[in-house]
Amino acid sequence: MKINKFVEDLRSKSATELNQELVAAKKELFNLRFQNATNQLDNTSRIKEVRRNIARIQTAITEASKAE
C-alpha cells in the first residue's frame, strides 16, 4: 500500500530529515488551510491526509528517539 511505503521511508530517515519533513508538512497544512478559508481549495480531503502524515512523522520521530 501507499501508506506502508510512506511509513517505511520515514523509518529509514535520520532525525534531521524527519524534522525537515515535519516542517514541510506543517507549511503545506498551513497553505491548505489558508486556501480553504479563501474558498480556493478544491480537494478538501487533502487537509485530512496531510494531518495524518504529520502524525505519522511525529510518531516516527518518537520511535527513533526511544530507540537510541
Buried (B, 14 or more C-beta within 10 A) or exposed (E): EEEEEBBEEBEEBEEEEBEEBBEEBBEBBEEBEEBEEEEEBEEEEBBEBBBEBBEBBEEBBEEBEEEE
